[in-house]
């Protein structure tokens, strides 16, 4: 089939590579426009953009898809299908309807759970034991289209977002070729999503990275893993922001308030249990194991870490609904 691929970040590169290795023909790639990045703030192409250029595939980077000429240009490509993977733009009806078989989306959750912008992070935050990839036929709703294929994987007790991201990217690449083959031969039939069990994965914000010691230690440990590498889980002390890279849940601490350091190993009392920081990182410094970190930045027993004010921290808005629209 003639395929238009629409994606931007590293997650989507695996799917593009898998399609390029299949019998299907990628006739064009749509990706987010180059953005300023790095110290020099030079315009940088997305990972998908760079991969497509390496394979000499035409790349389109419109800032939106609503104007008539952009939609006409898309239609003129004569695609049989469009594959969307973390593209980052809403697809209007004219785009959804242009390919002969419509548009399909590679989504990093088991729909209808975790519709929206940050399904990988939200699954870890919630303590889910499983997640997966769902490939759906796209409609104008927020990840509401009928399911073409779904496959689950386990989330381990120490799994970070970065690790889960990479596993899901590989799975998505394998699954999308299976779905394209099935659609080309007519052996895959869409199945409507169930009405029950829908949960929304709000877009992440930097403010959510702030740790609130009033929360249970198990929640904070999940926050550390879910927000690795971005936005990171962090707290402040003496005007210095400290990112927690790895931590361990400890037994309940008695007679202390949340946020109090209870020993010389950077164990911090929480709203339930305590959290021992194993690896930490100061702004502008490299990550260090706790013992080495404490030699250069004293945090003794009895130190009380400041608590977030109202509206700060991941507990404040984690349950809201992000809007990725038809763009996956």
C-alpha positions as CSV (number, residue, x, y, z in Angstrom):
1,X,0.0,0.0,0.0
2,X,1.0,3.6,-0.4
3,X,1.5,5.0,3.1
4,X,1.8,8.5,4.5
5,X,3.6,8.3,7.9
6,X,2.8,11.0,10.4
7,X,5.0,11.2,13.5
8,X,7.6,13.3,15.3
9,X,9.5,11.9,18.4
10,X,11.8,8.9,18.8
11,X,8.9,6.7,19.7
12,X,7.6,6.9,16.1
13,X,11.0,6.2,14.5
14,X,10.7,2.5,15.2
15,X,7.3,2.3,13.4
16,X,8.6,4.2,10.4
17,X,11.6,2.0,10.2
18,X,9.4,-1.1,10.4
19,X,7.2,0.1,7.5
20,X,10.2,1.0,5.4
21,X,11.4,-2.6,5.9
22,X,8.0,-4.0,4.8
23,X,6.5,-4.4,1.3
24,X,4.5,-1.2,1.8
25,X,5.7,2.2,0.2
26,X,6.1,5.3,2.4
27,X,5.3,8.0,-0.1
28,X,5.6,11.0,2.3
29,X,6.3,11.8,6.0
30,X,4.6,14.5,8.0
31,X,6.3,15.7,11.1
32,X,6.4,18.7,13.5
33,X,8.3,21.7,12.2
34,X,12.0,22.1,13.3
35,X,12.2,23.6,16.8
36,X,15.0,25.6,18.5
37,X,17.0,23.2,20.7
38,X,20.3,23.0,22.5
39,X,22.5,25.8,23.9
40,X,22.6,27.6,20.6
41,X,18.9,27.3,20.1
42,X,19.5,26.2,16.5
43,X,16.4,24.8,14.7
44,X,16.5,21.0,15.0
45,X,14.5,18.5,13.0
46,X,12.4,15.9,14.7
47,X,13.8,12.3,15.0
48,X,11.2,11.2,12.4
49,X,12.2,14.0,10.1
50,X,15.8,13.1,10.2
51,X,15.1,9.4,9.6
52,X,12.9,10.2,6.6
53,X,15.5,12.4,5.0
54,X,18.1,9.6,5.4
55,X,15.8,7.4,3.4
56,X,15.1,10.2,0.8
57,X,11.4,10.4,1.6
58,X,9.7,13.7,1.1
59,X,9.0,15.4,4.4
60,X,6.2,17.9,5.1
61,X,6.2,20.1,8.3
62,X,3.1,22.2,8.3
63,X,2.3,24.1,11.5
64,X,-1.3,23.0,11.2
65,X,-3.6,20.9,8.9
66,X,-6.7,23.1,8.8
67,X,-6.1,25.2,5.7
68,X,-7.5,24.1,2.4
69,X,-4.2,24.1,0.5
70,X,-2.5,21.9,3.1
71,X,-5.4,19.5,2.9
72,X,-5.4,19.4,-0.9
73,X,-1.6,18.8,-0.9
74,X,-2.2,15.8,1.5
75,X,-4.9,14.4,-0.7
76,X,-2.8,14.7,-3.9
77,X,-0.4,12.2,-2.5
78,X,-2.9,9.5,-3.3
79,X,-2.2,7.4,-0.2
80,X,-4.1,4.2,0.6
81,X,-3.6,4.8,4.3
82,X,-1.9,7.2,6.8
83,X,-0.1,5.8,9.9
84,X,0.0,8.2,12.9
85,X,2.4,7.8,15.8
86,X,2.8,10.6,18.3
87,X,2.5,13.2,15.5
88,X,1.5,16.1,17.8
89,X,-1.2,17.8,15.6
90,X,-4.9,17.3,15.5
91,X,-6.1,15.7,12.3
92,X,-9.3,17.4,10.9
93,X,-11.9,15.4,9.1
94,X,-10.6,16.3,5.6
95,X,-7.2,14.7,6.5
96,X,-8.8,11.7,8.2
97,X,-10.9,11.0,5.1
98,X,-8.3,11.6,2.4
99,X,-6.5,8.2,2.3
100,X,-8.5,5.4,0.7
101,X,-8.5,3.4,4.0
102,X,-8.4,6.4,6.3
103,X,-5.9,6.9,9.1
104,X,-4.7,4.5,11.8
105,X,-3.0,5.4,15.1
106,X,-0.3,3.6,17.1
107,X,-1.2,4.4,20.8
108,X,0.9,3.4,23.8
109,X,-1.8,2.0,26.0
110,X,-4.5,-0.6,26.1
111,X,-7.5,1.5,25.0
112,X,-9.8,2.7,26.3
113,X,-7.5,3.1,29.4
114,X,-5.2,6.1,29.1
115,X,-6.6,7.9,26.1
116,X,-4.7,11.2,25.6
117,X,-1.2,12.7,25.6
118,X,0.9,10.8,28.2
119,X,-0.2,7.2,28.5
120,X,3.1,5.7,29.4
121,X,3.8,8.0,32.3
122,X,0.2,7.8,33.6
123,X,0.3,4.0,33.6
124,X,3.4,3.9,35.8
125,X,2.1,6.7,38.1
126,X,-1.1,4.7,38.6
127,X,0.8,1.5,39.5
128,X,-0.7,-0.4,36.5
129,X,0.7,-3.9,36.2
130,X,0.2,-4.0,32.4
131,X,0.1,-1.7,29.5
132,X,0.6,-2.2,25.8
133,X,0.0,-1.0,22.2
134,X,-3.4,-0.4,20.6
135,X,-3.6,0.3,16.9
136,X,-7.0,1.9,16.1
137,X,-8.8,3.4,13.1
138,X,-8.9,7.1,13.8
139,X,-12.1,9.2,14.1
140,X,-12.5,12.8,15.3
141,X,-12.6,11.8,19.0
142,X,-9.7,11.7,21.5
143,X,-8.4,8.1,20.9
144,X,-11.9,6.8,20.6
145,X,-11.7,5.0,17.2
146,X,-12.3,1.3,16.7
147,X,-9.5,-1.1,17.6
148,X,-7.6,-3.0,14.9
149,X,-5.1,-4.8,17.1
150,X,-3.9,-4.7,20.7
151,X,-1.1,-6.4,22.6
152,X,-0.1,-6.1,26.3
153,X,3.2,-6.1,28.1
154,X,4.0,-6.1,31.8
155,X,5.1,-3.1,33.8
156,X,7.8,-4.3,36.3
157,X,8.1,-2.9,39.8
158,X,11.3,-1.0,38.8
159,X,10.3,0.0,35.2
160,X,11.1,3.6,34.3
161,X,9.3,5.6,31.6
162,X,12.3,5.5,29.4
163,X,12.5,1.7,29.5
164,X,8.8,1.3,28.9
165,X,8.9,3.8,26.1
166,X,11.5,1.8,24.2
167,X,9.8,-1.5,24.7
168,X,6.5,-0.1,23.5
169,X,8.1,1.6,20.5
170,X,9.5,-1.8,19.3
171,X,6.1,-3.4,19.9
172,X,4.4,-0.7,17.9
173,X,6.7,-1.1,15.0
174,X,6.0,-4.8,14.8
175,X,2.3,-4.5,15.2
176,X,1.8,-1.8,12.6
177,X,3.2,-3.9,9.8
178,X,0.9,-6.7,10.9
179,X,-2.1,-4.4,10.7
180,X,-1.1,-2.9,7.4
181,X,-0.8,-6.4,6.0
182,X,-4.2,-7.3,7.4
183,X,-5.9,-4.2,6.1
184,X,-4.3,-4.7,2.6
185,X,-5.7,-8.3,2.5
186,X,-9.0,-7.5,4.2
187,X,-8.5,-9.9,7.1
188,X,-8.7,-7.3,9.9
189,X,-12.1,-6.1,11.0
190,X,-12.3,-3.0,13.4
191,X,-13.8,-3.6,16.8
192,X,-15.6,-0.8,18.6
193,X,-13.9,0.3,21.9
194,X,-15.9,-0.6,25.0
195,X,-17.8,2.2,26.6
196,X,-16.5,1.4,30.1
197,X,-13.0,1.8,31.5
198,X,-12.0,5.0,29.7
199,X,-9.3,6.9,31.6
200,X,-7.6,10.0,30.3
201,X,-3.8,10.6,30.3
202,X,-3.2,14.3,30.9
203,X,-0.3,16.0,29.2
204,X,2.7,16.4,31.5
205,X,3.9,19.7,32.9
206,X,7.2,20.7,34.5
207,X,5.4,21.6,37.8
208,X,4.2,18.0,38.2
209,X,7.8,16.9,38.8
210,X,7.8,18.5,42.2
211,X,7.6,15.9,45.0
212,X,5.0,16.3,47.7
213,X,6.2,14.5,50.8
214,X,2.6,14.4,52.1
215,X,1.9,11.7,49.5
216,X,2.6,8.0,50.2
217,X,6.1,6.9,49.6
218,X,4.9,4.3,47.0
219,X,3.3,7.2,45.0
220,X,6.5,9.2,45.0
221,X,8.6,6.2,44.0
222,X,6.3,5.7,41.0
223,X,6.6,9.4,40.2
224,X,10.3,9.1,40.0
225,X,10.1,6.2,37.5
226,X,7.2,7.8,35.5
227,X,8.9,11.1,35.1
228,X,12.3,9.7,34.0
229,X,13.7,11.3,32.0
230,X,11.2,14.2,31.7
231,X,10.2,16.3,33.6
232,X,12.1,14.5,36.4
233,X,11.0,14.2,40.0
234,X,12.5,16.9,42.2
235,X,12.5,18.8,45.4
236,X,14.1,22.0,46.6
237,X,16.4,22.7,49.6
238,X,18.1,26.0,50.3
239,X,17.3,27.3,46.9
240,X,18.8,24.3,45.1
241,X,16.7,22.0,43.0
242,X,17.5,18.3,43.5
243,X,16.3,15.7,41.1
244,X,15.7,12.2,42.4
245,X,16.9,9.6,39.9
246,X,16.3,6.4,41.9
247,X,14.7,5.7,45.3
248,X,13.5,2.9,47.5
249,X,10.3,2.7,49.6
250,X,11.0,2.1,53.3
251,X,8.9,1.2,56.3
252,X,6.7,3.8,58.1
253,X,8.5,6.5,60.0
254,X,7.0,7.4,63.4
255,X,7.1,10.7,65.3
256,X,8.1,12.7,62.3
257,X,6.3,15.0,59.8
258,X,6.3,14.5,56.0
259,X,9.4,16.0,54.5
260,X,11.6,15.4,57.5
261,X,15.0,13.6,56.8
262,X,15.1,10.8,59.4
263,X,18.7,9.5,59.0
264,X,22.1,10.2,57.5
265,X,21.3,8.2,54.3
266,X,18.8,10.7,52.9
267,X,15.6,8.8,54.0
268,X,12.7,11.1,54.0
269,X,9.4,10.7,55.8
270,X,6.3,10.7,53.6
271,X,2.5,10.7,54.1
272,X,2.7,6.9,54.3
273,X,6.1,5.2,54.7
274,X,9.4,6.8,53.9
275,X,11.5,7.2,50.8
276,X,15.2,6.5,50.7
277,X,17.0,8.4,47.9
278,X,19.5,6.2,46.2
279,X,20.6,8.4,43.3
280,X,20.3,12.2,43.2
281,X,21.4,15.1,41.0
282,X,21.8,18.8,41.6
283,X,21.2,21.3,38.9
284,X,24.2,21.5,36.6
285,X,25.8,18.5,38.2
286,X,26.0,14.8,37.3
287,X,23.9,12.2,39.0
288,X,25.5,10.7,42.1
289,X,24.8,7.8,44.5
290,X,23.4,9.1,47.8
291,X,26.6,8.7,49.8
292,X,28.6,10.6,47.3
293,X,25.9,13.2,46.9
294,X,25.8,13.9,50.7
295,X,29.5,14.4,50.9
296,X,29.1,17.5,48.6
297,X,25.7,18.6,49.8
298,X,24.9,18.2,53.5
299,X,21.4,17.1,54.3
300,X,21.4,15.8,57.9
301,X,18.8,14.0,60.0
302,X,16.2,16.5,61.2
303,X,16.3,18.6,58.0
304,X,12.8,19.4,57.0
305,X,12.2,19.7,53.2
306,X,9.7,22.3,52.1
307,X,6.3,21.2,50.9
308,X,4.7,22.3,47.7
309,X,2.1,25.0,47.9
310,X,-1.4,24.6,46.5
311,X,-1.5,23.7,42.8
312,X,2.0,22.3,42.7
313,X,3.1,18.8,42.3
314,X,1.8,15.9,40.3
315,X,-1.1,15.2,42.7
316,X,-2.7,18.6,41.8
317,X,-3.6,17.9,38.2
318,X,-2.6,14.3,37.2
319,X,-6.1,13.3,36.8
320,X,-7.1,15.9,34.3
321,X,-7.8,15.2,30.6
322,X,-5.1,16.1,28.1
323,X,-6.2,16.8,24.6
324,X,-4.2,15.2,21.8
325,X,-7.3,15.3,19.5
326,X,-7.1,13.3,16.3
327,X,-3.4,13.8,16.1
328,X,-2.5,10.8,18.2
